[in-house]
Amino acid sequence: MQLSPAQLDEFKAEGAVAIPDLITADILAGWQAQMRAACTDGVDLDDPGSWPVGRYAPEGGWPELSPNLYEVNNLEAIVEQLGGGAFAPSHPAGQPWAPQVPMTRVILPSAPDIEWVAPVDGHLDGYATGWGGGFMAFFAVLLWDVSSPKGGGTGYWPRSHLANHRYFLEHPEQFDGSYLFTEPVRSGGHRALLDQDRSVGDVVCMTGRAGDAILFHGLMTHVASTNAAGLRQPRVAQFARYSHREMREQAPMVMFPDKDGTPWSPPAEAGDGYAPATGFLPPGHQGRKLTRYDVPQDLWKYWSLD
Ligand SMILES: O=C(O)CCC(=O)C(=O)O
């Protein structure tokens, strides 16, 4: 499978493009069977009467589905088309590369007294503590139909990849993740970067048929949305995330290093389960010359779209 020139143009302009039927019927049927079998606590994905409210995962989490999404031929072919071999599944910095398990996330309808509201703010992937640089793109893949924009599909702000790129061109020193701790994002959230840019569209919540996907640019502001009360479709999705191979390899040297510039090493876990950031490379540090820190004028410099 390859994206058509029209799909590539849409992806570049909007930061997101639908890929219908990314997943073949046989793989999809297998995944659905594995998801059904993995449910515990009396939950039956085909019986809304058995559903708890909101986000659901069985005890111990969702299992790795077979085949692994990252190894699906159609996906591999598109990733090769996009990156010309330069993109690989994202993984935590400081660990040797190993096959990755895609994230599985299920969002069931909310409680009847909760009114659906559109997401008001989102985030960028690739900036969690301990994650490496060079985050390029991600795919959201539906395992069940989502017919309604209120059905819990990933919310995203069209053209926010361009707005965020413009911000980082003006503030390249914050591309390391320090933008999260700097105004206006520190108080106003990612939304603050979008409000400054009139070309960014209103939030859209993903819909589609089981087996469909959306490809998102890594600088797309996005967020999980709520599955409206009363709906009878589970939002069941897997996510595949990709980084630039070379930048990913540089990540352990430069991601959240100690303030004196000594190489990053995973910090001890804080009490709330989140590892604290240990600081960023100071301006002028040699590490900042690595491509992991590059904010290219041409947003597509590290892609293979021509
Ligand atoms: O569950 C979703 O639709 C959104 C997931 C998300 O925000 C993420 O993977 O970063």
The ligand as a Gaussian input file, in Angstrom:
#p B3LYP/6-31G(d) Opt

LIG

0 1
 O       -6.647000       7.786000      22.721000
 C       -6.516000       8.685000      21.879000
 O       -7.304000       8.833000      20.963000
 C       -5.361000       9.663000      21.949000
 C       -4.090000       9.046000      22.320000
 C       -3.002000      10.057000      22.516000
 O       -3.212000      11.199000      22.789000
 C       -1.632000       9.651000      22.364000
 O       -1.380000       8.496000      22.024000
 O       -0.727000      10.479000      22.550000

